[in-house]
Amino acid sequence: MAVPVVEPERYSQQLNAKRDAITHRFAHLNPPSLEVFASPPSHFRQRCEFRLWHEDDDLFYAMFDVDPDDPSSKKIVRLDQYPVASERINELMPQLIEALRDDPVLRHRLFQVDFLTTLAGEALVSLIYHRTLDDAWEHKARELQARLNVMIIGRARKQRRVLERDHVWERLTLDDDREFVYQQVENSFTQPNAQVSRKMLTWARDVTRNSQRGDLVELYCGNGNFTVALAGNFRRVLATEISRTAVASAQINLDANHIDNAVVARMSAEEFAQALANEKTGRPQGRRASAMGLGEYVFTTVLVDPPRAGLDEHSCEQLRDYSRIVYISCNPATLLTNLEQLKDTHAITRFALFDQFPWTDHCECGVLLERRA
């Protein structure tokens, strides 16, 4: 993967290229006009990971440029600043290096630094080592934490020292002036581009309005990013997620936003589909499925936000049961495959491009599908 080259004056050009590529790729499905949501051209990532490179007495952040013709060939790229990262990360980068360079306790066998920040400037820094962390390390790390006004976590093999807490609190104000707060946990997935995340949530709320008479099922809910924002549009919400950490964080986020009509169940999308099939046919269900009380729901809408692999054929087929499908995709190729499978029963009525990752070829898309008459 190449280190992105940020040229703000060319941002509209690269965004138009993505718009044209997505429009052309999906044209045969006759979608409506593509809604395009831009990113800030620089300082848009709230989290970043850097290798720490030791070169004699020098110490610097590094990334690797991979030769596309020879993936085994990597070139070390020194980074003193990183315009992709948030302004808070760029502020901390030289301060942290300066503090680490002449401190043998904090520097010894340190090989990676992770930053997690918020729009308001809250910052969590993870220092990752090839050695055991002792009390001498913690004493020095606490001094550093106070000096930089950050929270620090030390990680090593089978070891994790949390000096204050393992998360930040992000506040997102949407275009309809609703504000939501999210706990974002270190070393767990969160949307990296907070400004575009705001636009994604605003769009998802808009396409699911007037849904109070129905219920929403959400698959792959993560930390409840969409669950929190969409709960007010539905009578009830059932969200599913397989990661234990994400489920715990999603529940905290529901509580933090005073949402009482949503439930998060720890199960895979496949397990949920089987539980729903058992409910419809009257077959016995497992303990977890029975506790969900599926018979009390009237699911009219499903939201899926799958990994890059998209939905397998069987899972995609089960989406046909819903009047409306909200599909959030980080991979246009697998999105296209899934949409082609659904095109005979559902029509695309809203289509969006979210530029989560400027200066890369990646595109994030949002699609609303509604059952054909």
C-alpha positions in Angstrom: 0.0 0.0 0.0 1.4 3.4 -1.0 1.6 6.3 1.4 -1.1 8.7 0.2 0.0 12.0 -1.4 -2.2 14.8 -0.2 -2.7 17.7 -2.6 -5.8 19.7 -1.5 -6.0 21.7 -4.6 -6.6 18.5 -6.6 -9.3 17.2 -4.3 -12.3 18.0 -6.5 -10.6 16.3 -9.4 -10.0 13.0 -7.5 -13.6 13.1 -6.1 -15.1 13.6 -9.6 -13.0 10.6 -10.8 -14.6 8.4 -8.1 -18.0 9.8 -8.9 -17.6 8.9 -12.6 -16.2 5.4 -11.8 -19.1 4.5 -9.5 -21.7 6.0 -11.8 -20.3 4.0 -14.8 -19.9 0.8 -12.8 -23.5 0.6 -11.6 -25.3 2.2 -14.6 -26.8 -1.0 -15.8 -28.8 -1.2 -12.6 -30.5 2.1 -13.4 -29.9 3.7 -10.0 -31.0 7.3 -9.3 -28.5 10.1 -9.5 -25.5 9.5 -7.2 -25.4 11.6 -4.1 -21.8 12.5 -3.4 -20.5 13.4 0.1 -17.0 14.9 0.2 -14.4 14.6 2.9 -12.1 17.4 4.2 -9.2 17.2 1.7 -6.7 16.8 4.6 -6.5 16.1 8.3 -9.5 13.8 8.1 -8.4 10.6 9.9 -9.0 10.4 13.6 -6.9 7.3 14.1 -3.6 6.2 12.6 -0.9 3.6 13.2 2.8 4.2 12.7 5.9 2.1 12.9 8.7 3.6 15.1 12.0 3.4 13.3 15.3 3.4 15.3 18.3 4.6 13.4 21.4 5.0 15.6 20.3 7.9 18.0 17.5 9.0 15.7 13.9 8.0 16.1 11.1 8.6 13.6 7.6 7.5 12.4 7.6 5.3 9.4 5.3 3.7 6.8 6.1 1.4 4.0 5.7 2.0 0.3 5.0 -1.4 -1.4 6.1 -1.9 -4.9 2.9 -3.0 -6.7 4.9 -5.1 -9.1 6.9 -6.8 -6.3 4.9 -6.9 -3.0 7.9 -8.3 -1.2 9.8 -5.0 -1.9 9.1 -2.3 0.6 10.6 1.2 0.9 10.7 2.9 4.3 9.1 6.3 4.2 10.0 8.7 7.1 7.0 10.8 8.4 7.6 13.8 10.5 4.0 15.0 9.8 1.1 13.2 8.2 -1.5 15.4 6.4 -4.0 12.5 6.2 -4.1 12.5 10.1 -6.1 14.8 12.3 -4.6 18.1 13.3 -4.4 16.7 16.9 -2.3 13.8 15.7 0.0 16.1 13.8 0.3 18.2 16.8 1.3 15.2 19.0 3.7 13.5 16.5 6.7 15.8 17.1 6.0 16.2 20.8 5.9 12.5 21.4 9.1 11.8 19.3 10.9 14.5 21.3 9.9 13.0 24.6 10.8 9.4 23.5 14.1 10.0 21.8 16.2 10.7 24.9 14.2 8.5 27.4 15.8 4.9 27.4 12.9 3.5 29.5 10.1 4.6 27.1 12.1 4.1 24.0 13.6 0.6 24.6 12.2 -1.9 22.0 9.2 0.4 21.2 8.2 -0.5 17.6 4.7 1.0 17.0 2.6 4.0 18.0 -1.2 4.1 17.5 -3.1 7.4 17.8 -6.9 7.6 18.4 -8.4 11.2 18.5 -11.7 12.9 18.4 -13.0 16.0 16.7 -12.8 17.8 20.0 -9.1 17.0 20.5 -9.3 14.1 23.0 -6.4 11.8 22.4 -5.4 8.2 23.3 -1.8 7.0 22.5 -0.9 3.3 22.4 2.8 2.5 22.8 3.5 -1.0 21.5 6.7 -2.9 22.6 8.8 -6.0 21.9 9.4 -6.4 25.7 7.7 -6.7 29.0 6.4 -3.5 30.6 7.4 -3.0 34.2 6.7 -0.4 36.9 9.6 1.7 35.8 7.9 2.0 32.4 4.6 2.9 34.0 6.2 5.6 36.1 7.7 7.2 33.0 4.6 6.8 30.9 2.5 8.5 33.5 4.8 11.5 33.4 4.6 11.6 29.6 0.8 11.3 29.8 0.6 14.4 32.0 3.1 16.3 29.9 1.2 15.7 26.6 -2.3 15.9 28.0 -3.2 12.5 26.5 -4.2 9.1 27.7 -1.6 6.3 27.3 -1.9 2.5 26.9 1.2 0.3 26.9 0.9 -3.0 25.0 3.3 -5.9 24.7 2.9 -9.6 24.1 0.1 -10.9 26.5 0.2 -7.5 28.3 -1.9 -4.3 28.3 -1.3 -1.5 30.7 -4.1 1.1 30.7 -3.0 4.2 32.6 -6.4 6.0 32.6 -9.0 4.5 30.2 -9.0 2.5 27.0 -11.4 4.7 25.0 -12.3 8.2 23.8 -15.7 9.8 23.5 -16.6 11.1 20.1 -19.5 13.6 19.7 -21.0 13.8 16.2 -23.5 16.5 15.4 -25.5 15.6 12.3 -27.0 17.9 9.6 -30.4 17.8 11.4 -28.7 19.2 14.6 -29.0 15.9 16.4 -25.9 15.1 18.5 -24.8 11.6 19.3 -22.0 10.4 21.6 -19.9 7.3 20.9 -17.4 5.4 23.1 -14.6 4.4 20.8 -12.3 1.7 22.2 -8.6 1.4 21.5 -7.6 -1.3 19.0 -11.3 -1.8 17.9 -12.9 -0.7 14.7 -14.3 2.8 14.5 -15.1 4.9 11.5 -11.8 6.7 10.8 -13.2 9.8 9.1 -15.4 11.5 11.6 -16.7 14.2 9.3 -17.8 11.7 6.6 -19.2 9.5 9.3 -21.5 12.4 10.3 -22.7 12.6 6.7 -23.3 8.8 6.5 -25.4 8.9 9.6 -27.4 11.9 8.4 -28.0 10.1 5.1 -29.1 6.9 6.8 -31.5 8.8 9.0 -33.0 10.6 6.0 -33.6 7.4 4.0 -35.3 5.6 6.9 -37.7 8.4 8.1 -41.4 7.5 8.5 -40.5 4.1 9.8 -42.1 4.2 13.3 -44.7 1.5 12.4 -42.0 -1.0 11.6 -38.9 -2.5 13.2 -35.3 -2.5 12.1 -32.9 -5.4 12.1 -29.2 -4.4 11.8 -26.5 -6.9 10.9 -22.8 -6.3 11.6 -23.7 -3.4 14.0 -20.1 -2.9 15.4 -20.1 -0.4 18.2 -23.7 0.7 17.4 -22.6 3.5 15.1 -25.8 3.3 13.0 -27.9 1.7 15.7 -27.7 4.8 17.9 -28.5 7.2 15.1 -31.4 5.2 13.6 -33.2 4.1 16.7 -35.5 7.1 16.7 -36.8 6.3 13.2 -38.2 2.9 14.2 -40.6 1.3 16.7 -37.9 -1.1 17.8 -34.4 -2.1 16.7 -32.6 -5.4 17.0 -28.9 -5.2 16.2 -26.5 -8.2 15.9 -22.7 -8.4 16.1 -20.3 -11.3 16.7 -17.5 -9.4 18.5 -17.8 -9.4 22.2 -15.9 -6.1 22.6 -18.1 -4.4 20.0 -21.3 -5.7 21.6 -20.3 -4.3 25.0 -19.4 -0.9 23.4 -22.6 -0.8 21.5 -24.6 -1.3 24.7 -22.6 1.5 26.4 -23.4 3.8 23.4 -27.1 3.0 23.6 -27.1 3.8 27.3 -25.0 7.0 26.8 -27.6 8.3 24.2 -30.6 7.3 26.4 -31.9 4.8 23.8 -34.4 2.3 25.2 -36.0 0.8 22.0 -32.9 -1.1 20.8 -31.3 -4.4 21.7 -27.9 -5.7 20.8 -27.5 -9.5 20.4 -24.2 -11.2 20.2 -24.6 -13.5 17.2 -23.5 -13.7 13.6 -25.7 -12.7 10.7 -26.0 -16.4 9.8 -27.1 -17.4 13.4 -29.7 -14.6 13.3 -31.1 -15.8 9.9 -31.4 -19.3 11.2 -33.2 -18.1 14.4 -35.6 -16.0 12.3 -36.3 -19.0 10.0 -37.0 -21.2 13.1 -39.4 -18.5 14.4 -41.4 -18.5 11.2 -41.6 -22.3 11.0 -42.2 -22.9 14.7 -39.0 -25.0 15.1 -37.2 -24.9 18.5 -34.7 -22.2 19.0 -31.5 -21.9 21.0 -31.5 -20.1 24.4 -30.1 -16.8 23.0 -32.5 -16.7 20.1 -35.5 -17.5 22.4 -34.4 -14.6 24.7 -34.6 -12.2 21.8 -38.4 -12.7 21.5 -38.4 -12.5 17.7 -42.1 -13.1 17.5 -42.7 -9.6 18.9 -40.9 -7.8 16.0 -42.3 -6.7 12.7 -39.2 -6.3 10.6 -39.8 -3.9 7.7 -36.2 -2.7 7.2 -32.8 -4.4 7.3 -29.5 -2.6 7.5 -26.3 -4.4 6.5 -22.8 -3.1 6.8 -20.7 -6.2 5.9 -16.9 -6.5 5.7 -15.1 -6.1 2.4 -16.1 -9.6 1.3 -19.8 -8.5 1.2 -22.6 -11.0 1.7 -22.4 -14.6 0.6 -25.1 -15.7 -1.8 -27.3 -17.4 0.9 -27.2 -14.3 3.3 -28.0 -12.0 0.4 -30.9 -14.1 -0.6 -32.5 -13.7 2.8 -32.6 -9.9 2.4 -35.5 -10.4 0.0 -37.8 -10.9 3.0 -37.6 -7.2 3.9 -39.5 -4.3 2.3 -36.5 -2.0 2.5 -32.8 -2.7 2.5 -30.1 -0.2 3.6 -26.8 -1.5 2.4 -23.6 0.3 3.5 -20.6 -1.0 1.6 -16.8 -0.5 1.8 -16.2 -2.5 -1.4 -18.1 -1.6 -4.7 -17.1 -4.9 -6.3 -18.9 -7.1 -3.7 -21.7 -4.5 -3.4 -22.3 -4.9 -7.2 -22.5 -8.6 -6.9 -25.1 -8.5 -4.1 -27.2 -5.8 -5.9 -27.3 -7.9 -9.1 -28.7 -10.8 -7.0 -31.4 -8.6 -5.6 -32.4 -6.6 -8.7 -35.4 -8.7 -9.7 -37.2 -8.1 -6.3 -35.8 -4.7 -5.2 -35.1 -1.4 -6.9 -32.4 1.1 -6.0 -34.2 4.3 -4.8 -31.2 6.1 -3.2 -27.6 5.8 -4.0 -24.7 7.6 -2.3 -20.9 7.8 -2.4 -19.1 8.7 0.9 -15.4 9.6 0.4 -14.1 8.1 3.6 -10.6 7.6 2.2 -9.5 10.5 0.0 -6.3 10.0 -2.0 -6.9 6.3 -2.3 -9.0 4.2 -4.7 -11.4 3.1 -1.9 -15.1 4.1 -2.1 -17.7 3.7 0.6 -21.3 3.5 -0.8 -24.8 3.6 0.7 -27.8 2.1 -1.1 -31.5 2.1 -0.3 -33.4 -0.7 -2.0 -37.2 -1.0 -1.9 -39.3 -3.9 -2.9 -40.8 -3.7 -6.3 -44.5 -3.4 -6.6 
